[in-house]
Amino acid sequence: MSGPRFDLPTIEAETAPWWDAARRGELLIRRCGDCRKAHLYPRPFCPACWSENVTWERAAGTGTLYTWSEVRANDLPPFKGRVPYIAAIVDLDEGPRLETNIVGVTEAELAIGMPVKVDFQTDDEADLTVPVFRPA
């Protein structure tokens, strides 16, 4: 692919463990040692109580579908070549919500609240693995 990639995340020191885990086929969340709430996106403090006592934790990789949208048009590269795709928000069983894609199913087969499980897709060109979800 030529030209800049607009779909790639900026991997920083704080998020690198999350991306490394995805490469290994694991989904991580952060959990506060003080208020015990789990959160995503990865950050060095708890968004609920502002404690810096947060640690990585392996998530079960299961959750429920909160909402979705089937994307049928997207002119930005490289998304144009991926349409249609299902952009979604999943409520992980541990509590956090995650923006993701749903794979292995058509839009007609989706339902709010349906159980989903994590899977991983690798972009060899970008050397990046991303969590996606499919029906459980």
C-alpha positions in Angstrom: 0.0 0.0 0.0 1.4 3.4 -0.9 0.8 6.6 1.1 0.2 7.2 4.8 -1.8 4.8 6.8 -4.6 6.6 8.6 -5.8 3.4 10.4 -2.8 2.8 12.5 -2.6 3.7 16.2 0.2 5.6 17.8 1.8 3.1 20.1 3.3 4.8 23.2 5.0 3.5 26.3 1.7 3.4 28.2 -0.2 1.4 25.5 2.6 -0.8 24.3 1.8 -3.7 26.7 -1.8 -3.7 25.4 -0.6 -4.0 21.8 2.1 -6.6 22.7 -0.6 -8.7 24.4 -2.8 -8.5 21.3 0.0 -9.8 19.3 0.1 -12.8 21.6 -3.7 -13.3 21.3 -4.5 -11.8 24.7 -6.8 -8.9 25.6 -5.7 -6.7 28.5 -7.6 -4.2 30.6 -6.3 -1.9 33.4 -7.7 -2.3 36.9 -7.5 0.2 39.8 -6.0 -1.3 43.0 -7.9 1.3 45.1 -11.5 1.4 43.8 -11.2 -2.0 41.9 -12.8 -0.6 38.7 -11.6 -1.8 35.3 -11.0 0.6 32.5 -9.9 1.0 28.9 -8.3 2.8 27.1 -5.0 2.2 28.8 -3.8 5.2 30.9 -1.6 5.7 34.0 -4.5 6.6 36.3 -8.0 5.4 37.2 -10.6 7.5 35.4 -13.0 6.8 38.3 -11.0 7.8 41.4 -7.8 9.2 39.8 -5.6 6.8 41.6 -2.3 5.9 40.0 -2.4 2.4 41.5 -3.4 0.7 38.3 -2.2 -2.6 36.9 -2.7 -4.7 33.8 -5.0 -7.7 33.9 -5.9 -10.3 31.3 -9.5 -10.0 30.3 -11.7 -13.0 29.7 -12.3 -11.8 26.1 -16.0 -12.1 26.4 -18.8 -9.5 26.5 -22.0 -8.3 25.0 -22.7 -6.2 21.9 -23.7 -2.7 23.0 -24.3 -1.1 19.6 -23.0 -1.3 16.0 -23.1 0.3 12.6 -22.5 -1.3 9.3 -20.1 1.0 7.4 -20.9 0.8 3.7 -18.9 3.9 2.5 -15.6 5.2 3.7 -13.4 7.0 1.2 -10.3 7.2 3.5 -7.6 4.8 2.6 -7.4 2.0 3.5 -11.0 1.8 4.7 -12.4 2.1 1.2 -11.1 -1.4 0.4 -12.7 -2.8 3.6 -16.3 -1.9 3.2 -18.7 -3.1 4.2 -17.5 -3.7 7.8 -19.2 -3.6 11.1 -18.0 -1.0 13.6 -19.2 -1.8 17.1 -19.0 -1.1 20.8 -18.7 -4.1 23.1 -19.3 -4.1 26.8 -16.6 -6.4 28.2 -17.6 -8.7 31.0 -15.1 -6.9 33.3 -17.0 -3.6 32.7 -15.1 -1.4 30.2 -16.5 -0.6 26.7 -14.3 -1.2 23.7 -14.6 0.2 20.2 -14.0 -2.7 17.8 -15.2 -4.5 14.7 -17.5 -7.5 14.6 -16.4 -10.2 12.2 -17.8 -13.5 11.0 -21.4 -12.4 10.9 -23.7 -10.3 8.8 -25.5 -7.2 10.1 -28.8 -9.1 9.9 -27.5 -11.6 12.5 -26.6 -9.0 15.1 -28.7 -8.1 18.1 -28.1 -5.7 21.0 -26.9 -7.7 24.0 -25.8 -10.7 22.1 -22.7 -12.5 23.6 -19.5 -12.0 21.8 -15.9 -13.2 22.2 -12.6 -11.7 21.2 -10.6 -12.8 18.2 -7.5 -11.2 16.7 -6.7 -9.9 13.2 -3.1 -9.3 12.1 -2.0 -6.7 9.6 1.3 -8.1 8.4 2.2 -4.9 6.5 1.9 -2.8 9.7 3.1 -5.5 12.0 0.0 -4.9 14.1 -2.6 -7.2 15.7 -6.0 -5.8 16.7 -8.7 -7.3 18.8 -12.0 -7.9 17.0 -15.1 -9.7 18.2 -17.4 -12.4 16.8 -20.5 -14.1 18.1 -19.8 -16.3 21.1 
